[in-house]
Amino acid sequence: MSRVCAPWWRLAGRSLRAGLAALALSPLAAAFAAPPAADPVTCPPEARMPSPDEIRAMQRKAQDRGLLWRIEHRGRTSWLYGTMHAAKLDWSVPGPTVADALRASDSLALELNILDPEVMKVLFAGMQARPDAPPLRGDLQRRLEEQRRLACAGPELALLRPDAQVISLLSLAGRSEALDASYGIDFSLAGVALALGKPVLSLETPELQLRELVSDDPARVAETVESGLRQLESGIASQKLGLIARVWADGRIHLLESLPDWCDCMANAAERADYDRMVYGRNPGLAREVARQIRSGRSVFAAVGALHMVGTRGLPALLAAQGFKVQRVEFPAASPP
């Protein structure tokens, strides 16, 4: 395994997100899935918009998933919610406890405001292939083209940087497990906030996420592409995404915290360091921005990838160290079907 840590875990940790700045990845993955062509490939199922009747049924049956914390500061309540940026259709509707917390807040804070056209413009521009970039090695290019074909990806995907292509393909790989970035809870939360007239805030900048996502170093690009292609060709990407998604849905925080020990995705110290940088390295900045919003007088609902929430370096611990009262919210047991 190359030094670049297996990118699939980034979907659990963030937006396209960081790597996979998951927030960048979600719209990109949706944009690059194309209808089946006259090719014998069996295309994975595409994300679809549920009908109004389906949405109402999903709302009635919605269950709380993920991880939620209550934050108390000077008589005001804010919230931290650990998300999964690729999910199943039924998971895209927030459960009653999460929905109530969002309604009780005056603003929604995401890693990036996915409703802001300028934010998305910067992300898309930053992922476009550079005309002056050296080409990929021939064998990597051929393998990448084959994975685009197998994913039934639209022609627009080929216009991206090679590392952005493979990251988008890794996101699309979740479709075999019924996971799709288009069903990520971030989109639903943003839609609810918009409908309720609540502002949506960014905790990070698109420039920061792009620095984590793509590289101008040809050697690093080749490493990322090689690592991602191995995961796609072996099927491990979809399997790991499916496992992580189930752990997230069940709110099994101890398994998320010990992910590097059991995921079989970090073969050496360099890969573990990459994981620490992508997840824990961004946490101080995220915590500072959440704290700033709360201290400004807001009651904020901050939704960030679940891997940023766990352990002594997670956002709940960092905010508690700043003097906030932070308490995990346990969800009620799901009703039997």
Residue frames relative to the residue before (quaternion, step in Angstrom):
aa qw qx qy qz dx dy dz
M 1.0000 0.0000 0.0000 0.0000 0.00 0.00 0.00
S 0.4628 -0.7029 0.4629 0.2785 3.59 -0.88 0.88
R 0.7039 -0.4656 0.3212 0.4296 3.53 -1.29 0.17
V 0.6217 0.5269 -0.3571 0.4565 3.60 1.10 -0.58
C 0.4103 -0.7409 0.4740 0.2409 3.55 -0.50 1.19
A 0.6688 -0.5329 0.3412 0.3902 3.53 -1.02 0.86
P 0.3782 -0.7884 0.4305 0.2239 3.60 -0.39 1.17
W 0.5086 0.6675 -0.4527 0.3014 3.66 1.06 -0.37
W 0.6463 0.5416 -0.3543 0.4042 3.60 0.96 -0.75
R 0.5516 0.6293 -0.4052 0.3682 3.56 1.15 -0.43
L 0.5825 0.5729 -0.3813 0.4325 3.59 1.12 -0.50
A 0.6596 0.4792 -0.3172 0.4844 3.57 1.05 -0.61
G 0.7195 0.4781 -0.2503 0.4372 3.55 1.05 -0.72
R 0.8491 -0.0761 0.0658 0.5185 3.58 0.95 -0.56
S 0.7270 -0.3712 0.3440 0.4641 3.36 -1.50 -0.34
L 0.7354 -0.2409 0.0793 0.6284 4.16 -0.75 -0.32
R 0.0892 -0.9262 0.3617 -0.0579 2.16 1.45 1.26
A 0.8516 -0.3243 0.2566 0.3222 3.65 -1.18 1.08
G 0.4963 -0.2541 -0.2828 0.7805 1.74 0.21 1.20
L 0.8414 0.1941 -0.1734 0.4736 3.39 -0.80 -0.59
A 0.1288 -0.7406 0.6535 0.0888 3.47 0.18 1.10
A 0.3056 -0.8075 0.4525 0.2231 3.56 0.22 1.25
L 0.6508 0.5119 -0.3545 0.4345 3.52 0.91 -0.61
A 0.6438 0.4690 -0.3423 0.4984 3.53 1.09 -0.47
L 0.6523 0.5628 -0.3150 0.3982 3.50 0.97 -0.87
S 0.6281 0.5797 -0.3558 0.3779 3.57 0.86 -0.87
P 0.7218 0.4056 -0.2831 0.4840 3.63 0.64 -0.93
L 0.6301 0.5371 -0.3506 0.4377 3.58 1.01 -0.69
A 0.6593 0.5082 -0.3214 0.4514 3.56 0.83 -0.92
A 0.6543 0.5070 -0.3179 0.4624 3.58 0.94 -0.82
A 0.6751 0.5143 -0.2974 0.4374 3.56 0.98 -0.85
F 0.7474 0.4439 -0.2222 0.4416 3.57 1.04 -0.73
A 0.5303 0.5842 -0.4372 0.4316 3.60 1.21 0.05
A 0.1155 -0.8201 0.5599 0.0238 3.56 -0.70 1.09
P 0.5900 -0.5610 0.4265 0.3941 3.60 -1.18 0.44
P 0.6416 -0.5264 0.3792 0.4093 3.61 -1.15 0.45
A 0.2799 -0.7331 0.5962 0.1694 3.53 -1.07 0.82
A 0.6803 -0.4562 0.3609 0.4459 3.55 -1.32 -0.22
D 0.4046 0.6967 -0.4567 0.3774 3.54 1.04 0.88
P 0.5154 -0.6745 0.4214 0.3191 3.61 -0.94 0.75
V 0.4451 0.6968 -0.4615 0.3214 3.60 1.24 -0.11
T 0.3305 -0.6996 0.5939 0.2204 3.57 -1.07 0.78
C 0.2774 -0.8033 0.5060 0.1471 3.56 -0.35 1.23
P 0.5126 -0.6271 0.4831 0.3326 3.58 -1.05 0.73
P 0.6055 -0.5570 0.4038 0.4001 3.61 -1.14 0.45
E 0.3638 -0.7322 0.5382 0.2045 3.54 -1.04 0.82
A 0.5742 -0.5450 0.4735 0.3862 3.53 -1.27 0.40
R 0.0651 -0.7970 0.6001 0.0211 3.55 -1.05 0.72
M 0.4846 -0.6322 0.5170 0.3134 3.52 -1.24 0.46
P 0.3827 -0.7260 0.5118 0.2540 3.62 -0.65 1.01
S 0.5461 -0.6060 0.4661 0.3424 3.54 -1.20 0.54
P 0.6706 -0.4830 0.3561 0.4361 3.62 -1.20 0.29
D 0.6456 0.5091 -0.3305 0.4635 3.60 0.99 -0.77
E 0.6447 0.5141 -0.3236 0.4641 3.58 1.00 -0.79
I 0.6372 0.5297 -0.3307 0.4517 3.57 0.97 -0.83
R 0.6566 0.5013 -0.3172 0.4658 3.58 0.92 -0.87
A 0.6527 0.5021 -0.3188 0.4693 3.59 0.98 -0.80
M 0.6416 0.5173 -0.3205 0.4669 3.59 1.01 -0.79
Q 0.6435 0.5199 -0.3238 0.4591 3.58 1.02 -0.76
R 0.6504 0.5152 -0.3211 0.4565 3.57 1.00 -0.78
K 0.7666 0.3683 -0.1790 0.4946 3.58 1.01 -0.82
A 0.3764 0.7699 -0.4665 0.2189 3.59 1.25 -0.08
Q 0.1493 -0.7760 0.6095 0.0641 3.55 -1.01 0.90
D 0.5144 -0.6183 0.4935 0.3309 3.54 -1.19 0.55
R 0.0201 0.7857 -0.6159 0.0545 3.54 -0.87 1.03
G 0.6961 0.4532 -0.3362 0.4439 3.53 -1.20 0.45
L 0.5470 -0.6037 0.4907 0.3092 3.54 -1.29 -0.50
L 0.0362 -0.8125 0.5812 -0.0280 3.58 -0.83 1.01
W 0.0635 -0.7738 0.6297 0.0257 3.55 -1.11 0.84
R 0.3127 -0.7080 0.6020 0.1963 3.54 -1.20 0.68
I 0.1307 -0.7805 0.6092 0.0509 3.58 -0.97 0.91
E 0.1268 -0.7940 0.5926 0.0473 3.58 -0.74 1.07
H 0.1368 0.7753 -0.6056 0.1160 3.56 -0.96 0.94
R 0.8523 -0.1327 0.0510 0.5034 3.55 -0.64 1.20
G 0.7586 -0.4162 0.2046 0.4576 3.54 0.83 1.01
R 0.6586 0.4602 -0.3181 0.5032 3.59 1.25 0.05
T 0.2855 -0.7600 0.5659 0.1439 3.54 -1.14 0.74
S 0.0264 -0.7577 0.6521 0.0066 3.53 -1.00 0.93
W 0.3110 -0.7664 0.5448 0.1381 3.56 -1.30 0.23
L 0.1725 -0.7219 0.6578 0.1279 3.52 -1.30 0.58
Y 0.0259 -0.8055 0.5919 -0.0157 3.57 -0.79 1.00
G 0.2678 -0.7665 0.5677 0.1359 3.57 -0.79 1.06
T 0.1692 -0.8342 0.5238 0.0334 3.54 -0.52 1.24
M 0.2646 -0.6786 0.6469 0.2261 3.51 -1.47 0.01
H 0.3359 -0.8120 0.4463 0.1693 3.54 -0.53 1.16
A 0.7134 0.2360 -0.2368 0.6159 3.58 1.27 0.06
A 0.0866 0.8260 -0.5405 0.1344 3.57 -0.61 1.08
K 0.5843 -0.5500 0.4577 0.3830 3.53 -1.37 -0.03
L 0.6768 -0.5081 0.3415 0.4087 3.54 -1.21 0.51
D 0.6859 0.4944 -0.2985 0.4427 3.61 0.83 -0.93
W 0.6581 0.5204 -0.3066 0.4495 3.59 1.17 -0.50
S 0.5563 0.6603 -0.3805 0.3314 3.58 1.20 -0.33
V 0.6487 0.4656 -0.3170 0.5118 3.59 1.26 -0.23
P 0.4154 -0.7208 0.4847 0.2701 3.63 -0.64 1.00
G 0.4995 -0.6554 0.4858 0.2916 3.54 -1.13 0.74
P 0.7355 -0.4679 0.2591 0.4158 3.60 -1.24 0.28
T 0.6643 0.4958 -0.3277 0.4533 3.62 0.90 -0.78
V 0.6623 0.4925 -0.2973 0.4799 3.57 0.96 -0.89
A 0.6621 0.5069 -0.3126 0.4550 3.59 0.90 -0.88
D 0.6446 0.5137 -0.3249 0.4637 3.60 0.97 -0.80
A 0.6438 0.5211 -0.3245 0.4568 3.58 0.99 -0.81
L 0.6541 0.4989 -0.3184 0.4711 3.59 0.96 -0.80
R 0.6564 0.5084 -0.3185 0.4574 3.59 0.93 -0.85
A 0.6826 0.4938 -0.2886 0.4548 3.59 1.05 -0.73
S 0.6267 0.5263 -0.3341 0.4675 3.59 1.25 -0.24
D 0.4174 -0.7101 0.4970 0.2732 3.57 -1.19 0.39
S 0.7957 0.1204 -0.0863 0.5872 3.61 1.25 -0.08
L 0.2982 -0.7173 0.6029 0.1817 3.54 -1.31 0.49
A 0.1040 -0.7844 0.6098 0.0437 3.57 -0.87 0.97
L 0.0752 -0.7809 0.6201 0.0037 3.56 -0.77 1.13
E 0.6701 -0.4438 0.3658 0.4692 3.56 -1.23 0.19
L 0.7592 -0.0408 0.0264 0.6491 3.54 1.08 -0.86
N 0.4649 -0.6564 0.5149 0.2964 3.55 -1.10 0.70
I 0.2153 -0.8238 0.5148 0.1003 3.56 -0.11 1.30
L 0.6082 0.5373 -0.3635 0.4574 3.61 1.25 -0.03
D 0.5919 0.5811 -0.3563 0.4301 3.58 1.28 -0.22
P 0.3897 -0.7476 0.4802 0.2421 3.64 -0.44 1.14
E 0.6357 0.5357 -0.3447 0.4360 3.59 1.01 -0.68
V 0.6159 0.5337 -0.3412 0.4684 3.58 1.04 -0.74
M 0.7020 0.4576 -0.2785 0.4693 3.57 0.81 -0.97
K 0.5972 0.5630 -0.3618 0.4422 3.59 1.07 -0.64
V 0.6587 0.4990 -0.3058 0.4730 3.57 0.94 -0.89
L 0.6561 0.5162 -0.3160 0.4507 3.59 0.94 -0.86
F 0.6775 0.4826 -0.3023 0.4654 3.57 0.82 -0.93
A 0.6547 0.5127 -0.3200 0.4538 3.58 0.92 -0.86
G 0.6862 0.5043 -0.2879 0.4381 3.56 0.94 -0.86
M 0.6913 0.4692 -0.2788 0.4736 3.58 1.20 -0.40
Q 0.4934 0.6601 -0.4371 0.3603 3.59 1.24 -0.10
A 0.5760 -0.5932 0.4380 0.3528 3.56 -1.12 0.68
R 0.3767 -0.7118 0.5501 0.2211 3.56 -1.02 0.84
P 0.4576 -0.7095 0.4546 0.2838 3.62 -0.72 1.00
D 0.7115 0.4432 -0.2617 0.4783 3.59 1.14 -0.55
A 0.4765 0.6807 -0.4423 0.3375 3.61 1.25 0.05
P 0.5003 -0.6394 0.4790 0.3338 3.61 -0.99 0.72
P 0.5256 -0.6492 0.4364 0.3343 3.61 -1.00 0.70
L 0.5867 -0.5455 0.4648 0.3770 3.51 -1.30 0.39
R 0.6111 -0.4939 0.4583 0.4154 3.53 -1.30 0.34
G 0.6281 -0.5938 0.3561 0.3551 3.55 -1.03 0.78
D 0.6741 0.4937 -0.3169 0.4488 3.59 0.89 -0.85
L 0.6431 0.5069 -0.3269 0.4717 3.60 1.02 -0.75
Q 0.6408 0.5291 -0.3291 0.4484 3.58 0.96 -0.84
R 0.6646 0.4985 -0.3104 0.4620 3.60 0.93 -0.86
R 0.6596 0.4943 -0.3106 0.4734 3.60 0.96 -0.81
L 0.6335 0.5226 -0.3305 0.4652 3.59 1.03 -0.74
E 0.6411 0.5172 -0.3226 0.4663 3.58 0.96 -0.83
E 0.6463 0.5170 -0.3236 0.4585 3.59 0.99 -0.79
Q 0.6629 0.4893 -0.3137 0.4720 3.61 0.96 -0.76
R 0.6006 0.5285 -0.3665 0.4750 3.61 1.06 -0.59
R 0.6523 0.5138 -0.3137 0.4605 3.56 0.97 -0.85
L 0.6860 0.4893 -0.2929 0.4518 3.59 0.85 -0.94
A 0.6847 0.4695 -0.2780 0.4832 3.58 1.13 -0.63
C 0.3400 -0.7403 0.5000 0.2939 3.59 1.30 -0.16
A 0.2273 0.7973 -0.5249 0.1927 3.57 1.01 0.81
G 0.5305 -0.6344 0.4657 0.3150 3.54 -1.11 0.70
P 0.6614 -0.5389 0.3427 0.3934 3.60 -1.18 0.43
E 0.5540 0.6294 -0.3960 0.3744 3.59 1.16 -0.47
L 0.5795 0.6082 -0.3820 0.3852 3.59 1.10 -0.62
A 0.6443 0.5444 -0.3217 0.4302 3.58 1.03 -0.76
L 0.6164 0.5585 -0.3462 0.4340 3.60 1.22 -0.27
L 0.5863 0.5895 -0.3677 0.4166 3.58 1.26 -0.19
R 0.6485 -0.4421 0.4301 0.4461 3.53 -1.37 0.14
P 0.6026 -0.5873 0.3823 0.3818 3.63 -1.02 0.64
D 0.6709 0.4810 -0.3242 0.4620 3.62 0.92 -0.77
A 0.6294 0.5079 -0.3382 0.4812 3.59 1.09 -0.60
Q 0.6048 0.5538 -0.3567 0.4476 3.59 1.08 -0.65
V 0.7126 0.4562 -0.2826 0.4520 3.56 0.76 -1.00
I 0.6170 0.5318 -0.3517 0.4613 3.59 1.07 -0.63
S 0.6466 0.4999 -0.3169 0.4812 3.58 1.01 -0.79
L 0.6407 0.5182 -0.3251 0.4641 3.59 1.01 -0.76
L 0.6225 0.5285 -0.3413 0.4655 3.58 1.06 -0.70
S 0.6292 0.5125 -0.3371 0.4772 3.56 1.06 -0.68
L 0.6675 0.5013 -0.3025 0.4601 3.56 0.92 -0.90
A 0.5688 0.6140 -0.3843 0.3897 3.61 1.13 -0.55
G 0.5834 0.6023 -0.3698 0.4002 3.58 1.13 -0.51
R 0.5128 0.6640 -0.4212 0.3445 3.59 1.19 -0.35
S 0.6151 0.5508 -0.3618 0.4329 3.61 1.08 -0.55
E 0.6924 0.3912 -0.2564 0.5493 3.58 1.32 -0.28
A 0.5262 -0.6447 0.3820 0.4020 3.58 1.33 0.34
L 0.5080 0.6135 -0.4326 0.4225 3.59 1.20 0.54
D 0.0495 0.7939 -0.6033 0.0581 3.54 -0.95 0.86
A 0.5280 -0.6401 0.4562 0.3215 3.55 -0.99 0.84
S 0.6018 0.5738 -0.3613 0.4221 3.59 1.12 -0.56
Y 0.6873 0.4524 -0.2777 0.4958 3.60 1.22 -0.40
G 0.3502 0.7513 -0.4960 0.2584 3.59 1.22 0.15
I 0.5617 -0.6442 0.4082 0.3206 3.56 -0.98 0.88
D 0.5147 0.6531 -0.4184 0.3654 3.60 1.18 -0.45
F 0.6558 0.5204 -0.3149 0.4472 3.57 0.95 -0.90
S 0.6673 0.5008 -0.3067 0.4581 3.57 0.91 -0.90
L 0.6467 0.5150 -0.3245 0.4596 3.57 0.94 -0.87
A 0.6526 0.5057 -0.3176 0.4664 3.58 0.96 -0.84
G 0.6537 0.5161 -0.3157 0.4546 3.57 1.00 -0.79
V 0.6384 0.5114 -0.3238 0.4754 3.58 1.01 -0.80
A 0.6515 0.5161 -0.3187 0.4557 3.58 0.91 -0.91
L 0.6467 0.5164 -0.3188 0.4621 3.57 0.96 -0.86
A 0.6710 0.5036 -0.3009 0.4535 3.59 0.90 -0.92
L 0.7144 0.4322 -0.2448 0.4928 3.58 1.11 -0.69
G 0.5012 -0.6830 0.4093 0.3388 3.57 1.26 0.05
K 0.4535 0.6763 -0.4600 0.3541 3.58 1.17 0.52
P 0.4805 -0.6644 0.4772 0.3164 3.62 -0.93 0.77
V 0.2560 -0.7295 0.6144 0.1576 3.54 -1.21 0.67
L 0.1545 -0.8191 0.5520 0.0227 3.56 -0.67 1.18
S 0.3510 -0.6981 0.5797 0.2310 3.55 -1.29 0.46
L 0.3033 -0.7459 0.5662 0.1761 3.56 -0.97 0.89
E 0.7625 0.2078 -0.1264 0.5996 3.58 1.25 -0.41
T 0.4572 -0.6498 0.5210 0.3118 3.55 -1.32 -0.05
P 0.5817 -0.5752 0.4220 0.3907 3.60 -1.12 0.48
E 0.5962 0.5723 -0.3674 0.4266 3.58 1.08 -0.63
L 0.6441 0.5120 -0.3239 0.4670 3.58 0.98 -0.83
Q 0.6830 0.4827 -0.3057 0.4550 3.57 0.85 -0.88
L 0.6322 0.5252 -0.3402 0.4570 3.59 1.03 -0.69
R 0.6152 0.5423 -0.3555 0.4486 3.59 1.03 -0.69
E 0.6844 0.4607 -0.2810 0.4903 3.57 1.09 -0.67
L 0.6960 0.5309 -0.2600 0.4077 3.55 1.09 -0.75
V 0.8235 0.1027 -0.0039 0.5579 3.59 0.76 -1.02
S 0.2437 -0.7739 0.5744 0.1082 3.53 -1.27 0.43
D 0.3625 -0.6990 0.5699 0.2349 3.54 -1.26 0.50
D 0.5387 0.6095 -0.3992 0.4230 3.59 1.30 -0.02
P 0.4165 -0.7410 0.4569 0.2622 3.66 -0.42 1.13
A 0.6431 0.5205 -0.3368 0.4495 3.60 0.99 -0.73
R 0.6640 0.4909 -0.3046 0.4746 3.58 0.98 -0.84
V 0.6163 0.5364 -0.3439 0.4628 3.59 1.04 -0.75
A 0.6657 0.4990 -0.3051 0.4634 3.59 0.88 -0.93
E 0.6187 0.5436 -0.3332 0.4590 3.59 1.05 -0.76
T 0.6751 0.4992 -0.2906 0.4589 3.55 0.87 -1.02
V 0.6709 0.4964 -0.2987 0.4629 3.57 0.90 -0.94
E 0.6508 0.5168 -0.3181 0.4563 3.60 0.90 -0.90
S 0.6650 0.5026 -0.3036 0.4615 3.58 0.89 -0.94
G 0.6867 0.4876 -0.2885 0.4555 3.57 0.86 -0.95
L 0.6467 0.5208 -0.3263 0.4518 3.58 0.97 -0.80
R 0.6285 0.5273 -0.3471 0.4544 3.60 0.97 -0.75
Q 0.6616 0.5035 -0.3089 0.4619 3.56 0.98 -0.82
L 0.6549 0.5036 -0.3091 0.4712 3.57 1.00 -0.81
E 0.6941 0.4929 -0.2791 0.4443 3.58 0.87 -0.95
S 0.7063 0.4538 -0.2575 0.4784 3.59 1.08 -0.70
G 0.4566 -0.6849 0.4464 0.3510 3.58 1.20 -0.48
I 0.4538 0.7142 -0.4460 0.2916 3.60 1.25 -0.07
A 0.5898 0.6005 -0.3827 0.3808 3.60 1.03 -0.69
S 0.7039 0.4486 -0.2808 0.4737 3.59 0.79 -0.97
Q 0.6333 0.5375 -0.3399 0.4409 3.60 1.00 -0.76
K 0.6897 0.4736 -0.2881 0.4658 3.58 0.87 -0.93
L 0.6244 0.5272 -0.3463 0.4607 3.58 1.00 -0.74
G 0.6505 0.5214 -0.3186 0.4511 3.56 0.96 -0.84
L 0.6624 0.5034 -0.3052 0.4634 3.57 0.96 -0.85
I 0.6654 0.4957 -0.3032 0.4686 3.57 0.87 -0.95
A 0.6338 0.5414 -0.3367 0.4380 3.58 0.98 -0.81
R 0.6631 0.4924 -0.3129 0.4689 3.59 0.95 -0.80
V 0.6257 0.5256 -0.3351 0.4689 3.58 1.01 -0.78
W 0.6558 0.5035 -0.3101 0.4693 3.58 0.95 -0.88
A 0.6691 0.5233 -0.3154 0.4232 3.58 0.79 -1.02
D 0.7088 0.4417 -0.2506 0.4896 3.58 1.07 -0.74
G 0.4241 -0.7282 0.4525 0.2919 3.60 1.25 -0.06
R 0.3338 0.7665 -0.4874 0.2521 3.59 1.11 0.62
I 0.1751 -0.8596 0.4737 0.0780 3.52 0.42 1.30
H 0.6421 0.5353 -0.3433 0.4281 3.61 0.97 -0.72
L 0.6433 0.4962 -0.3280 0.4820 3.59 1.07 -0.63
L 0.6277 0.5125 -0.3448 0.4738 3.59 1.03 -0.66
E 0.6547 0.5229 -0.3162 0.4450 3.56 0.97 -0.84
S 0.7529 0.3654 -0.2038 0.5080 3.58 1.01 -0.78
L 0.2178 0.8291 -0.4922 0.1514 3.60 1.25 0.29
P 0.6835 0.4896 -0.3311 0.4284 3.66 0.72 -0.88
D 0.6594 0.5339 -0.3118 0.4277 3.60 1.14 -0.54
W 0.8146 0.2696 -0.1300 0.4969 3.60 1.08 -0.59
C 0.5617 0.6568 -0.3852 0.3237 3.60 1.19 -0.29
D 0.2973 -0.7701 0.5115 0.2386 3.61 1.22 -0.33
C 0.5401 0.6264 -0.3879 0.4068 3.56 1.07 0.78
M 0.7213 0.3526 -0.2280 0.5508 3.59 1.24 -0.07
A 0.1384 -0.8700 0.4717 0.0391 3.51 0.09 1.35
N 0.8087 0.1293 -0.0570 0.5709 3.59 1.16 -0.33
A 0.7240 -0.4502 0.3050 0.4243 3.53 -1.35 0.16
A 0.6246 0.5506 -0.3492 0.4299 3.59 1.03 -0.70
E 0.6631 0.4924 -0.3087 0.4718 3.58 0.98 -0.80
R 0.6280 0.5146 -0.3370 0.4768 3.58 1.05 -0.71
A 0.6384 0.5190 -0.3263 0.4654 3.59 1.02 -0.77
D 0.6249 0.5318 -0.3375 0.4613 3.57 1.05 -0.73
Y 0.6337 0.5222 -0.3169 0.4747 3.57 1.00 -0.85
D 0.6609 0.5086 -0.3103 0.4564 3.58 0.87 -0.95
R 0.6591 0.5063 -0.3158 0.4578 3.58 0.95 -0.82
M 0.7029 0.4852 -0.2765 0.4406 3.57 0.87 -0.98
V 0.7490 0.3577 -0.2016 0.5199 3.59 1.04 -0.74
Y 0.7958 0.3185 -0.1778 0.4833 3.58 0.30 -1.24
G 0.6074 0.5834 -0.3607 0.4009 3.59 1.07 -0.61
R 0.7014 0.4442 -0.2651 0.4904 3.59 1.12 -0.57
N 0.5178 0.6962 -0.3985 0.2973 3.57 1.21 -0.42
P 0.6361 0.5241 -0.3726 0.4265 3.67 0.84 -0.71
G 0.6625 0.4967 -0.3103 0.4670 3.59 0.97 -0.79
L 0.6411 0.5100 -0.3220 0.4745 3.58 0.99 -0.80
A 0.6640 0.5050 -0.3066 0.4582 3.58 0.92 -0.90
R 0.6350 0.5282 -0.3372 0.4517 3.60 0.97 -0.79
E 0.6901 0.4758 -0.2956 0.4583 3.58 0.91 -0.86
V 0.6157 0.5154 -0.3517 0.4812 3.61 1.02 -0.69
A 0.6612 0.5054 -0.3060 0.4623 3.59 0.91 -0.91
R 0.6378 0.5295 -0.3339 0.4487 3.58 0.98 -0.80
Q 0.6545 0.5062 -0.3168 0.4637 3.58 0.94 -0.85
I 0.6644 0.4979 -0.3131 0.4611 3.59 0.92 -0.86
R 0.6969 0.4757 -0.2815 0.4569 3.59 0.87 -0.93
S 0.6023 0.5497 -0.3662 0.4483 3.59 1.21 -0.33
G 0.6349 -0.5517 0.3205 0.4357 3.58 1.30 -0.06
R 0.5142 0.6476 -0.4227 0.3708 3.57 1.24 0.06
S 0.2581 -0.6598 0.6705 0.2201 3.48 -1.41 0.39
V 0.0230 -0.8703 0.4889 -0.0560 3.54 0.09 1.34
F 0.2309 -0.7060 0.6510 0.1563 3.53 -1.21 0.69
A 0.0776 -0.8245 0.5604 -0.0083 3.57 -0.25 1.31
A 0.0746 -0.8061 0.5870 -0.0085 3.57 -0.59 1.20
V 0.0812 0.7930 -0.5845 0.1515 3.54 -0.51 1.29
G 0.6725 -0.5091 0.3528 0.4051 3.58 -1.14 0.59
A 0.5805 -0.6624 0.3544 0.3140 3.56 -0.84 1.05
L 0.6222 0.5577 -0.3641 0.4114 3.62 1.01 -0.63
H 0.6060 0.5502 -0.3561 0.4508 3.59 1.20 -0.35
M 0.6533 0.5623 -0.3011 0.4079 3.58 1.23 -0.29
V 0.7005 0.5434 -0.2631 0.3806 3.57 1.10 -0.60
G 0.7942 0.3583 -0.2495 0.4226 3.51 -1.28 0.51
T 0.7045 -0.4715 0.3380 0.4088 3.53 -1.35 0.05
R 0.7015 0.4032 -0.2699 0.5219 3.59 1.25 -0.22
G 0.4547 0.6890 -0.4440 0.3484 3.57 1.27 0.27
L 0.7020 -0.4912 0.3141 0.4089 3.57 -1.25 0.36
P 0.6378 0.5087 -0.3729 0.4420 3.69 0.82 -0.70
A 0.6736 0.4896 -0.3023 0.4639 3.60 0.91 -0.87
L 0.6614 0.5069 -0.3158 0.4538 3.59 0.94 -0.82
L 0.6694 0.4788 -0.3064 0.4783 3.59 0.98 -0.75
A 0.6142 0.5291 -0.3519 0.4679 3.60 1.03 -0.67
A 0.6479 0.5239 -0.3170 0.4532 3.58 1.03 -0.76
Q 0.6622 0.4811 -0.3005 0.4897 3.59 1.24 -0.40
G 0.6665 -0.5448 0.2939 0.4154 3.57 1.23 0.19
F 0.5134 0.6214 -0.4376 0.3986 3.59 1.22 0.06
K 0.3970 -0.6697 0.5652 0.2727 3.55 -1.18 0.58
V 0.0191 -0.8218 0.5656 -0.0661 3.56 -0.45 1.26
Q 0.0387 0.8107 -0.5786 0.0807 3.58 -0.74 1.07
R 0.4479 -0.6796 0.5164 0.2661 3.57 -0.90 0.95
V 0.2626 -0.7373 0.6048 0.1469 3.56 -1.05 0.86
E 0.2359 -0.7701 0.5790 0.1267 3.56 -0.62 1.12
F 0.3711 -0.7383 0.5203 0.2157 3.56 -0.84 0.96
P 0.5318 -0.6066 0.4692 0.3592 3.60 -1.09 0.59
A 0.6041 -0.5636 0.4161 0.3799 3.56 -1.15 0.60
A 0.5138 -0.6500 0.4648 0.3123 3.55 -1.02 0.83
S 0.4859 -0.6475 0.5015 0.3051 3.54 -1.10 0.73
P 0.5326 -0.6123 0.4565 0.3649 3.62 -1.03 0.62
P 0.5595 -0.6190 0.4212 0.3556 3.58 -1.05 0.68
